[in-house]
Amino acid sequence: MLTGLSIRDFVLIDRLDLSLHKGLCVFTGETGAGKSILLGAIDLSLGGRASPTLLRPGAKQGSVAAEFLLPPEDENQPNPTRALLAEAGLASESRQLILRRVFSADGKSRAFINDTPVSVSTLQKLGASLVEIQGQFENRGLLNPATHREALDSFGDYDALQHKTATAFNDWKQAEDELADAQRTSQAAAAQEESLRQYAEELSKLDPQQGEEKTLSEMREWLRHGEQLADALQQAKAALGAEKSVEDAIGLARKSLERQAENAKGKFDPILASLASAALEIMEAENAIAQLGDAMEADPGRLDEAEERLFALRAAARKHGVEVDALPDLCDEFKATLQALDVATESLRKYEIRVAESRDAYLRTASDLRKARSHAAKRLDKAIVKELAPIKLEKAVFCTTLTPLEEARFTGQGMDRIVFEGAMNPGTPLRPLAKVASGGELARLMLALKVVLSRANPVPSLIFDEVDSGIGGAVATAVGERLARLGDDLQILVITHSPQVAAIGAHHWRVHKSAANGGNVTNAEELSKKSRREEIARMLAGAEITDEARAAADQLFRAKKP
């Protein structure tokens, strides 16, 4: 609720501080007194456009501050203003909130929320949750089609269905995201599939083994010195096979010792064992020399084979940027990737099925929501039409239009665009509310809409301008009664020229202009009961207040419903 307004050097206002109240607050004054200036100041504090023309002549800087009292925090009914404050990093436990705008002659301005500098856009978002001005400011509140869906849904009271629709939409979009991720993975793998299969085939054919590079390197070094090694083997073979070979010498020594072994009483046994072992090792050495010699003579091309194999392994390692010993694991990795690609291709179908199922679930729920909205729209139209006749809009037509959206524009709020449309006369085309009428007619149309949607309205303060333009008598009384009804739940500020509306107000301010410092200055004062009687009498009688006018004012007060 707007509790205070502080204005400095704004147009014709020098210095003005107002304390405001809950309920129906009326502002009256002669034409040209500056009532619209108050609206302009409030609009500026809510993020309206700043201009050098707003600065009072002779001043260098002006300011407007609007003070609000937020409702207590309620977990069951979150406050949209507090949510916006939290989003902007301005959350506070205090219920007091001050929106301030400072402007200068160069057209520049600064915006503040509780003395913290903010952007004008942040001020606009926050202001829209606090105050709605009906009259001279277009595309605010219910004149903005963007607010119509929320207004209809609040009136329709089908929160569970809305929540179900939002959940179904989120499930659908999540399934689409998961499908898209799987498709990207599959496409990326498919783009490499041909190369992967070629690499896997090449490595499988090469069949690299762990530690094979070391083995081949050692073999290569052995074979590269084959001639020298063969000569050494031949010489060793010749030495062992000489006329008096080591084997013969060992045999003679054994025979000599064996003849006297019995007499030695076991002393020769260790020697004989060593000679037997030496004979065996000499024989094994001769066999190894023979085998190596035969192998080198039997396969002279082994060096070429070893080098070719080693070079092939190293070339494959360079191609894939790994060590030779990593080739076996790389081959297994290629095969696993190809297998995963086959599995991913099969899984895509599962994702596609889930998308189709979640889409169908959303369409069913959103269709139910559309039906609920259609029923609510009919009830809303009837309720508003019922309010139009008493406020001299009996020929006006109001219609809540539901237009199906393209699938690409479906949201968690459903698959319809909702617009409030109207026509001032039957037979004329329906148009958006902001284009249906202007001035008093539009203000009264919005009043009817607000009366019907009062309990669904999240904005705590409403301001009406020109709502009584061109009407009087019983019609003005009907307008006042509806404003008072709104004031039971909300704060209503209305600028009025109608004594009937002024008399119904719970609080009354008079806006007047006076001469000061060689110029005119606009001011406003809250009226006492006696002052109200005089002001309403002035509104009834004109320049000269008569006793008859005072009596008529008293009659209006007596006619005011409790």
C-alpha positions as CSV (number, residue, x, y, z in Angstrom):
1,M,0.0,0.0,0.0
2,L,1.2,3.5,-0.8
3,T,1.6,5.3,2.5
4,G,3.4,8.4,1.6
5,L,4.5,10.7,-1.3
6,S,7.3,13.2,-1.1
7,I,7.7,15.6,-4.0
8,R,10.4,18.3,-4.5
9,D,10.6,20.7,-7.4
10,F,8.3,18.8,-9.7
11,V,6.5,20.9,-12.4
12,L,4.5,23.4,-10.2
13,I,5.1,21.6,-6.9
14,D,7.8,23.2,-4.7
15,R,7.6,20.9,-1.7
16,L,4.8,18.5,-0.9
17,D,4.6,15.6,1.6
18,L,1.4,13.5,1.7
19,S,0.4,10.7,4.1
20,L,-2.0,8.3,2.4
21,H,-4.4,5.8,3.8
22,K,-6.1,2.5,3.0
23,G,-9.6,2.6,1.3
24,L,-11.0,5.1,-1.1
25,C,-8.9,8.2,-1.3
26,V,-10.3,11.1,-3.4
27,F,-8.5,14.1,-4.8
28,T,-10.5,17.1,-5.9
29,G,-9.7,20.6,-7.0
30,E,-10.5,23.2,-9.7
31,T,-9.6,22.5,-13.3
32,G,-5.9,23.3,-13.7
33,A,-5.1,23.1,-10.1
34,G,-2.5,20.4,-10.8
35,K,-4.2,17.1,-9.9
36,S,-2.6,15.5,-13.0
37,I,0.8,16.6,-11.7
38,L,0.3,14.3,-8.7
39,L,-0.3,11.4,-11.1
40,G,2.8,12.4,-13.0
41,A,4.9,12.4,-9.9
42,I,3.7,8.9,-8.8
43,D,4.3,7.6,-12.4
44,L,7.9,9.0,-12.3
45,S,8.5,7.3,-8.9
46,L,7.4,4.0,-10.5
47,G,9.8,4.2,-13.3
48,G,8.1,6.6,-15.7
49,R,10.0,8.6,-18.3
50,A,12.0,11.5,-16.9
51,S,12.1,14.8,-18.8
52,P,13.6,18.3,-18.3
53,T,10.1,19.7,-18.5
54,L,9.3,18.0,-15.2
55,L,11.7,20.2,-13.3
56,R,10.1,23.2,-11.6
57,P,11.3,26.5,-13.2
58,G,14.4,27.8,-11.5
59,A,15.3,24.5,-9.8
60,K,18.5,22.5,-10.6
61,Q,17.3,19.1,-9.4
62,G,14.0,17.5,-8.4
63,S,13.0,14.3,-6.7
64,V,9.9,12.1,-6.1
65,A,9.8,9.4,-3.4
66,A,6.9,7.0,-2.9
67,E,6.8,5.1,0.4
68,F,5.0,1.7,0.6
69,L,4.1,-0.7,3.4
70,L,4.4,-4.3,2.3
71,P,2.1,-7.0,3.8
72,P,3.6,-9.4,6.4
73,E,5.4,-12.4,4.9
74,D,3.1,-15.3,4.3
75,E,4.5,-18.7,3.2
76,N,1.1,-19.7,1.9
77,Q,0.7,-16.6,-0.2
78,P,4.1,-15.3,-1.5
79,N,4.2,-11.6,-2.2
80,P,5.2,-10.7,-5.8
81,T,7.0,-7.5,-4.7
82,R,9.2,-9.4,-2.2
83,A,10.0,-11.9,-4.9
84,L,11.1,-9.1,-7.2
85,L,13.2,-7.6,-4.4
86,A,14.9,-10.9,-3.8
87,E,15.6,-11.3,-7.6
88,A,17.2,-7.9,-7.6
89,G,19.3,-8.7,-4.5
90,L,17.4,-6.2,-2.4
91,A,15.5,-8.6,-0.1
92,S,14.8,-7.1,3.4
93,E,12.9,-8.1,6.5
94,S,11.5,-4.6,6.7
95,R,8.0,-4.0,5.5
96,Q,8.8,-0.4,4.6
97,L,9.8,0.2,0.9
98,I,10.8,3.5,-0.7
99,L,11.0,4.1,-4.4
100,R,12.8,7.3,-5.2
101,R,13.7,9.1,-8.4
102,V,16.0,12.1,-8.7
103,F,16.1,14.1,-12.0
104,S,17.8,17.2,-13.3
105,A,17.6,19.8,-16.0
106,D,19.6,17.8,-18.5
107,G,17.0,15.1,-18.6
108,K,19.1,12.5,-16.7
109,S,17.7,10.7,-13.7
110,R,18.7,8.2,-11.1
111,A,16.6,5.5,-9.5
112,F,16.8,4.2,-5.9
113,I,15.1,1.5,-3.9
114,N,15.5,2.0,-0.2
115,D,18.5,4.3,-1.0
116,T,20.2,1.6,-3.1
117,P,20.9,2.7,-6.7
118,V,19.0,0.5,-9.3
119,S,18.2,0.6,-13.0
120,V,15.0,2.3,-14.2
121,S,13.8,-1.1,-15.5
122,T,14.1,-2.6,-12.1
123,L,12.1,0.3,-10.7
124,Q,9.5,-0.3,-13.4
125,K,9.1,-4.0,-12.6
126,L,8.8,-3.3,-8.9
127,G,6.4,-0.4,-9.4
128,A,4.1,-2.5,-11.5
129,S,3.7,-4.9,-8.6
130,L,2.7,-2.0,-6.3
131,V,0.6,0.5,-8.1
132,E,-1.7,0.4,-11.2
133,I,-2.7,3.6,-12.8
134,Q,-5.9,3.7,-14.9
135,G,-6.6,6.7,-17.1
136,Q,-3.8,8.6,-18.8
137,F,-1.0,6.0,-18.8
138,E,-1.4,3.4,-21.5
139,N,-0.3,-0.2,-21.4
140,R,-0.3,-0.4,-17.6
141,G,-2.0,-3.1,-15.6
142,L,-5.0,-4.6,-17.4
143,L,-4.5,-2.4,-20.4
144,N,-1.5,-4.5,-21.1
145,P,-2.5,-7.8,-22.8
146,A,0.4,-9.5,-21.0
147,T,-1.5,-9.4,-17.8
148,H,-4.8,-10.8,-19.1
149,R,-3.9,-14.5,-18.8
150,E,-3.0,-14.2,-15.1
151,A,-6.1,-12.1,-14.4
152,L,-8.4,-14.7,-16.1
153,D,-6.7,-17.6,-14.3
154,S,-7.0,-15.9,-10.9
155,F,-10.7,-15.3,-11.6
156,G,-11.2,-18.9,-12.8
157,D,-9.6,-20.4,-9.7
158,Y,-8.1,-23.6,-11.2
159,D,-4.7,-23.5,-9.6
160,A,-4.3,-27.3,-9.5
161,L,-4.9,-27.6,-13.2
162,Q,-2.4,-24.8,-13.9
163,H,0.2,-26.5,-11.8
164,K,-0.4,-29.8,-13.6
165,T,0.0,-28.1,-17.0
166,A,3.2,-26.4,-15.9
167,T,4.6,-29.8,-14.7
168,A,3.6,-31.6,-17.9
169,F,5.2,-28.9,-20.0
170,N,8.5,-29.1,-18.0
171,D,8.5,-32.9,-18.4
172,W,7.9,-32.6,-22.1
173,K,10.7,-30.0,-22.5
174,Q,13.1,-32.1,-20.4
175,A,12.4,-35.1,-22.6
176,E,13.1,-33.0,-25.6
177,D,16.4,-31.8,-24.1
178,E,17.5,-35.3,-23.3
179,L,16.6,-36.4,-26.9
180,A,18.6,-33.5,-28.3
181,D,21.6,-34.5,-26.2
182,A,21.4,-38.1,-27.3
183,Q,21.0,-37.0,-30.9
184,R,24.1,-34.7,-30.7
185,T,26.1,-37.5,-29.2
186,S,24.9,-39.9,-31.8
187,Q,25.6,-37.5,-34.6
188,A,29.0,-36.7,-33.3
189,A,29.8,-40.4,-33.1
190,A,28.2,-41.1,-36.5
191,A,30.4,-38.4,-38.1
192,Q,33.5,-40.4,-36.8
193,E,32.1,-43.8,-37.4
194,E,33.8,-44.5,-40.7
195,S,37.1,-43.4,-39.3
196,L,36.6,-45.3,-36.1
197,R,35.8,-48.5,-38.1
198,Q,38.9,-48.0,-40.3
199,Y,41.1,-47.4,-37.3
200,A,39.7,-50.4,-35.4
201,E,40.2,-52.6,-38.4
202,E,43.8,-51.5,-38.9
203,L,44.7,-52.0,-35.3
204,S,42.9,-55.3,-35.1
205,K,44.9,-56.5,-38.2
206,L,48.1,-55.2,-36.7
207,D,47.2,-56.9,-33.4
208,P,49.7,-55.0,-31.1
209,Q,50.7,-56.7,-27.9
210,Q,51.7,-55.2,-24.6
211,G,55.5,-54.9,-24.4
212,E,56.0,-55.9,-28.0
213,E,58.1,-52.8,-28.8
214,K,60.7,-53.7,-26.2
215,T,60.9,-57.3,-27.4
216,L,61.2,-56.3,-31.0
217,S,63.8,-53.6,-30.2
218,E,66.0,-56.2,-28.4
219,M,65.6,-58.7,-31.2
220,R,66.5,-56.1,-33.8
221,E,69.7,-55.3,-31.9
222,W,70.5,-59.0,-31.7
223,L,69.9,-59.6,-35.4
224,R,71.7,-56.4,-36.5
225,H,75.0,-57.9,-35.1
226,G,74.2,-61.3,-36.6
227,E,77.5,-61.9,-38.4
228,Q,79.7,-61.1,-35.4
229,L,77.4,-63.2,-33.2
230,A,77.5,-66.1,-35.7
231,D,81.3,-66.0,-35.7
232,A,81.4,-66.0,-32.0
233,L,79.1,-69.0,-31.8
234,Q,81.2,-70.8,-34.4
235,Q,84.3,-70.2,-32.5
236,A,82.7,-71.3,-29.3
237,K,81.5,-74.4,-31.0
238,A,84.9,-75.1,-32.4
239,A,86.5,-74.6,-29.0
240,L,84.2,-77.0,-27.3
241,G,84.6,-79.5,-30.1
242,A,88.4,-79.4,-30.3
243,E,90.6,-82.5,-30.3
244,K,90.9,-82.4,-26.6
245,S,87.5,-80.9,-25.6
246,V,86.5,-79.7,-22.2
247,E,83.9,-82.6,-22.2
248,D,86.7,-85.2,-22.8
249,A,88.8,-83.6,-20.1
250,I,85.9,-83.8,-17.7
251,G,85.3,-87.4,-18.6
252,L,88.9,-88.4,-18.0
253,A,88.9,-86.7,-14.7
254,R,85.7,-88.5,-13.7
255,K,87.0,-91.9,-14.7
256,S,90.3,-91.3,-12.7
257,L,88.4,-90.3,-9.6
258,E,85.7,-93.0,-9.9
259,R,88.4,-95.8,-9.9
260,Q,89.6,-94.7,-6.5
261,A,86.2,-93.5,-5.2
262,E,85.7,-96.5,-2.9
263,N,89.1,-96.0,-1.3
264,A,88.4,-92.3,-0.8
265,K,85.5,-93.2,1.5
266,G,83.2,-90.5,0.1
267,K,85.7,-87.7,-0.1
268,F,85.5,-87.7,-4.0
269,D,81.7,-87.5,-4.1
270,P,81.4,-83.7,-4.1
271,I,84.0,-83.5,-6.8
272,L,82.4,-86.1,-8.9
273,A,79.0,-84.3,-8.6
274,S,80.6,-81.0,-9.7
275,L,82.2,-82.7,-12.7
276,A,78.9,-84.3,-13.6
277,S,77.1,-80.9,-13.4
278,A,79.8,-79.2,-15.4
279,A,79.5,-81.9,-18.1
280,L,75.8,-81.4,-18.2
281,E,76.1,-77.6,-18.5
282,I,78.8,-77.9,-21.2
283,M,76.4,-80.2,-23.1
284,E,73.6,-77.6,-22.7
285,A,75.8,-74.8,-23.9
286,E,76.8,-76.8,-26.9
287,N,73.2,-77.5,-27.7
288,A,72.3,-73.7,-27.3
289,I,75.2,-72.7,-29.5
290,A,74.1,-75.2,-32.1
291,Q,70.4,-74.0,-32.0
292,L,71.3,-70.3,-32.2
293,G,73.7,-71.0,-35.0
294,D,71.1,-73.1,-36.9
295,A,68.4,-70.4,-36.4
296,M,70.6,-67.7,-37.8
297,E,71.5,-69.8,-40.7
298,A,67.9,-71.0,-41.3
299,D,66.1,-67.6,-41.3
300,P,68.4,-64.8,-42.6
301,G,65.4,-62.5,-43.2
302,R,64.3,-62.2,-39.6
303,L,66.0,-58.8,-39.2
304,D,63.9,-57.4,-42.0
305,E,60.7,-58.9,-40.5
306,A,61.5,-57.6,-37.0
307,E,62.3,-54.1,-38.3
308,E,59.2,-54.0,-40.5
309,R,57.0,-55.0,-37.5
310,L,58.6,-52.5,-35.2
311,F,58.3,-49.7,-37.7
312,A,54.6,-50.6,-38.3
313,L,53.8,-50.4,-34.6
314,R,55.6,-47.0,-34.2
315,A,53.9,-45.6,-37.3
316,A,50.5,-46.6,-35.8
317,A,51.4,-45.0,-32.5
318,R,52.4,-41.7,-34.2
319,K,49.2,-41.7,-36.2
320,H,47.1,-41.8,-33.1
321,G,49.3,-39.8,-30.9
322,V,50.0,-42.5,-28.3
323,E,52.8,-44.7,-27.1
324,V,53.3,-48.1,-28.8
325,D,52.3,-49.9,-25.6
326,A,49.0,-47.9,-25.6
327,L,47.9,-49.3,-28.9
328,P,46.2,-52.5,-27.5
329,D,44.1,-50.3,-25.2
330,L,43.3,-47.9,-28.0
331,C,42.1,-50.7,-30.2
332,D,39.8,-51.8,-27.4
333,E,38.6,-48.2,-27.0
334,F,37.7,-48.0,-30.7
335,K,35.8,-51.2,-30.5
336,A,33.9,-50.1,-27.3
337,T,33.0,-46.7,-29.0
338,L,31.6,-48.5,-32.0
339,Q,29.6,-50.8,-29.8
340,A,28.3,-47.7,-27.8
341,L,27.3,-46.1,-31.0
342,D,25.2,-49.1,-31.9
343,V,23.6,-49.0,-28.4
344,A,23.0,-45.2,-28.6
345,T,21.3,-45.6,-32.0
346,E,18.9,-48.1,-30.3
347,S,18.4,-45.8,-27.3
348,L,17.3,-42.9,-29.5
349,R,14.1,-44.6,-30.1
350,K,13.4,-44.8,-26.4
351,Y,14.0,-41.0,-26.1
352,E,11.7,-40.4,-29.1
353,I,9.0,-42.5,-27.5
354,R,9.3,-40.5,-24.2
355,V,9.1,-37.2,-26.0
356,A,5.9,-38.3,-27.8
357,E,4.4,-39.6,-24.6
358,S,5.2,-36.4,-22.6
359,R,4.0,-34.2,-25.4
360,D,0.6,-36.1,-25.5
361,A,0.4,-35.8,-21.7
362,Y,0.9,-32.0,-21.9
363,L,-1.6,-31.6,-24.7
364,R,-4.3,-33.5,-22.7
365,T,-3.6,-31.3,-19.6
366,A,-3.4,-28.1,-21.6
367,S,-6.7,-29.0,-23.4
368,D,-8.3,-29.4,-20.0
369,L,-6.9,-26.0,-19.0
370,R,-8.3,-24.5,-22.2
371,K,-11.7,-25.8,-21.4
372,A,-11.5,-24.4,-17.8
373,R,-10.4,-21.0,-19.2
374,S,-13.3,-21.0,-21.7
375,H,-15.8,-21.5,-19.0
376,A,-14.1,-18.9,-16.8
377,A,-14.0,-16.4,-19.7
378,K,-17.8,-16.8,-20.2
379,R,-18.4,-16.2,-16.5
380,L,-16.1,-13.2,-16.5
381,D,-17.7,-11.6,-19.6
382,K,-21.2,-12.0,-18.0
383,A,-20.0,-10.5,-14.7
384,I,-18.4,-7.5,-16.4
385,V,-21.4,-6.8,-18.7
386,K,-23.6,-6.8,-15.6
387,E,-21.4,-4.0,-14.2
388,L,-21.5,-1.8,-17.3
389,A,-25.1,-0.6,-17.4
390,P,-25.1,1.2,-14.0
391,I,-22.0,3.2,-15.0
392,K,-23.5,4.4,-18.3
393,L,-21.8,1.8,-20.5
394,E,-24.9,-0.2,-21.3
395,K,-24.0,-0.4,-25.0
396,A,-20.5,-1.5,-24.5
397,V,-19.4,-5.1,-25.2
398,F,-16.7,-7.0,-23.4
399,C,-15.2,-10.3,-24.6
400,T,-12.4,-12.5,-23.3
401,T,-10.8,-13.9,-26.4
402,L,-8.8,-17.2,-26.4
403,T,-6.6,-17.7,-29.5
404,P,-4.8,-21.0,-30.0
405,L,-1.0,-20.6,-30.2
406,E,1.3,-22.4,-32.6
407,E,3.0,-25.3,-31.0
408,A,6.4,-23.6,-31.0
409,R,4.8,-20.9,-28.6
410,F,3.3,-23.4,-26.1
411,T,4.4,-22.7,-22.5
412,G,3.9,-24.0,-19.1
413,Q,0.9,-21.6,-18.9
414,G,-0.9,-23.4,-21.7
415,M,-1.4,-23.1,-25.4
416,D,-3.6,-20.1,-25.7
417,R,-3.2,-16.3,-26.0
418,I,-5.7,-14.5,-23.8
419,V,-6.8,-11.0,-24.6
420,F,-9.5,-8.8,-23.1
421,E,-11.3,-7.0,-26.0
422,G,-14.2,-4.7,-26.2
423,A,-16.4,-2.4,-28.2
424,M,-18.3,0.7,-27.1
425,N,-21.2,-0.1,-29.4
426,P,-22.7,-3.4,-30.6
427,G,-21.8,-4.4,-34.1
428,T,-18.4,-2.6,-34.1
429,P,-15.3,-4.7,-34.2
430,L,-13.8,-6.0,-31.0
431,R,-10.4,-4.3,-30.2
432,P,-7.9,-4.5,-27.4
433,L,-9.0,-2.5,-24.4
434,A,-6.4,0.3,-24.8
435,K,-7.9,1.0,-28.2
436,V,-11.6,0.7,-27.4
437,A,-12.1,4.1,-25.8
438,S,-10.3,6.9,-24.0
439,G,-10.7,9.2,-21.1
440,G,-13.8,8.6,-18.9
441,E,-15.3,5.7,-20.9
442,L,-12.1,3.7,-20.7
443,A,-11.6,4.5,-17.0
444,R,-15.2,3.3,-16.2
445,L,-14.6,0.2,-18.3
446,M,-11.5,-0.6,-16.4
447,L,-13.4,0.1,-13.2
448,A,-16.0,-2.5,-14.0
449,L,-13.2,-4.9,-14.8
450,K,-11.4,-4.2,-11.6
451,V,-14.6,-4.6,-9.5
452,V,-15.1,-8.1,-11.0
453,L,-11.4,-9.0,-10.7
454,S,-10.8,-7.3,-7.3
455,R,-10.0,-10.5,-5.5
456,A,-7.8,-11.7,-8.3
457,N,-5.8,-8.4,-8.4
458,P,-2.3,-8.8,-7.0
459,V,-1.6,-5.0,-7.0
460,P,-2.5,-3.4,-3.7
461,S,-3.0,0.2,-4.9
462,L,-5.1,1.4,-7.8
463,I,-5.3,4.9,-9.2
464,F,-8.2,6.1,-11.4
465,D,-8.1,9.3,-13.4
466,E,-11.2,10.8,-15.3
467,V,-13.3,7.8,-14.2
468,D,-16.3,10.2,-13.7
469,S,-15.7,12.2,-16.9
470,G,-19.0,13.1,-18.6
471,I,-21.3,11.6,-16.0
472,G,-23.3,12.8,-13.0
473,G,-26.3,12.0,-10.8
474,A,-27.1,8.3,-10.3
475,V,-24.3,7.2,-12.7
476,A,-21.7,9.1,-10.7
477,T,-23.1,7.6,-7.5
478,A,-22.8,4.1,-9.1
479,V,-19.2,4.8,-10.0
480,G,-18.5,6.0,-6.5
481,E,-20.1,2.9,-4.9
482,R,-17.9,0.6,-7.1
483,L,-14.8,2.5,-6.1
484,A,-15.8,2.2,-2.5
485,R,-16.3,-1.5,-2.9
486,L,-12.8,-1.8,-4.3
487,G,-11.6,0.2,-1.4
488,D,-12.8,-2.5,1.0
489,D,-9.9,-4.7,-0.1
490,L,-7.5,-2.4,-1.8
491,Q,-6.2,1.2,-1.7
492,I,-8.0,3.3,-4.3
493,L,-6.8,6.8,-5.3
494,V,-9.2,8.6,-7.6
495,I,-9.0,12.1,-9.1
496,T,-12.6,13.2,-9.5
497,H,-14.7,16.2,-10.5
498,S,-17.9,14.5,-9.2
499,P,-19.3,15.5,-5.8
500,Q,-21.1,12.2,-5.6
501,V,-17.8,10.3,-5.9
502,A,-16.0,12.7,-3.6
503,A,-18.6,12.2,-0.9
504,I,-18.3,8.5,-0.9
505,G,-14.5,8.6,-0.3
506,A,-13.1,7.5,3.0
507,H,-10.4,10.2,2.8
508,H,-10.3,13.5,0.9
509,W,-7.6,15.8,-0.4
510,R,-8.0,19.1,-2.1
511,V,-5.5,20.1,-4.7
512,H,-5.1,23.9,-5.2
513,K,-2.8,26.4,-6.8
514,S,-1.5,29.5,-5.2
515,A,0.9,32.4,-6.0
516,A,4.4,32.2,-4.4
517,N,7.8,33.7,-5.3
518,G,6.4,35.4,-8.4
519,G,4.8,32.2,-9.7
520,N,2.1,29.6,-9.2
521,V,2.7,26.6,-6.9
522,T,0.5,23.5,-6.6
523,N,-0.2,22.1,-3.2
524,A,-2.5,19.5,-1.6
525,E,-4.1,19.2,1.8
526,E,-6.1,16.5,3.5
527,L,-9.5,17.8,4.5
528,S,-11.3,17.6,7.8
529,K,-15.0,16.7,7.9
530,K,-16.0,20.4,7.9
531,S,-13.6,21.2,5.1
532,R,-14.9,18.3,3.0
533,R,-18.4,19.8,3.3
534,E,-17.2,23.1,2.0
535,E,-15.2,21.4,-0.9
536,I,-18.2,19.3,-2.0
537,A,-20.5,22.3,-1.8
538,R,-18.0,24.2,-4.0
539,M,-18.1,21.3,-6.5
540,L,-21.9,21.5,-6.5
541,A,-22.3,25.2,-6.6
542,G,-19.3,26.5,-8.4
543,A,-17.5,29.8,-7.5
544,E,-20.1,30.9,-4.9
545,I,-20.9,28.4,-2.1
546,T,-24.5,28.7,-1.0
547,D,-26.4,27.3,1.9
548,E,-28.3,25.2,-0.6
549,A,-25.0,23.7,-1.9
550,R,-24.0,22.9,1.7
551,A,-27.3,21.2,2.3
552,A,-26.9,19.2,-0.9
553,A,-23.4,18.2,0.3
554,D,-24.9,17.1,3.6
555,Q,-27.4,15.0,1.7
556,L,-24.7,13.3,-0.2
557,F,-22.9,12.4,3.0
558,R,-26.1,11.0,4.5
559,A,-26.7,9.0,1.3
560,K,-23.2,7.4,1.7
561,K,-23.6,3.8,2.4
562,P,-21.9,2.6,5.6
